Amino acid sequence: MPIIQGLMSLTAWITLTWVFIGLSIMAGMSFFLLGTIPAFIVCIDKFILQSPLVIKEVQQ
């Protein structure tokens, strides 16, 4: 897995986690924190699963 896709996935998930933390603090309801689980799944699907798992070698 290329490192770029992993870093993009991690960055998107951290950003979404802070959004859900802000929502839960503003609304005073901790169930908004359950949104971090689908956010994690979406970030993995969006960035990591679409990246190539095998690096193709250049033929000479």
KACOR-V719348 format. One line per field, one symbol per residue. ss: DSSP state (A for helix, B for strand, O for the rest). psi: psi as a letter, one per 30 degrees, with the letter a starting at -180 (. if undefined). burial: # if it has 9 or more other C-alpha atoms within 8 Angstrom, else .. Layout:
ss: ???
psi: ???
burial: ???
//
This chain:
ss: OOAAAAAAAAAAAAAAAAAAAAAAAAAOOAAAAAAAAAAAAAAAAAAAOOOOOOOOOOOO
psi: kkeeeeeeeeeeeeeeeeeeeeeeeefgjfffffffeeeeeeeeeeeeffkkfkkkkkk.
burial: #...##.###.##..##..##.###......##.##..##..######..#.........
//
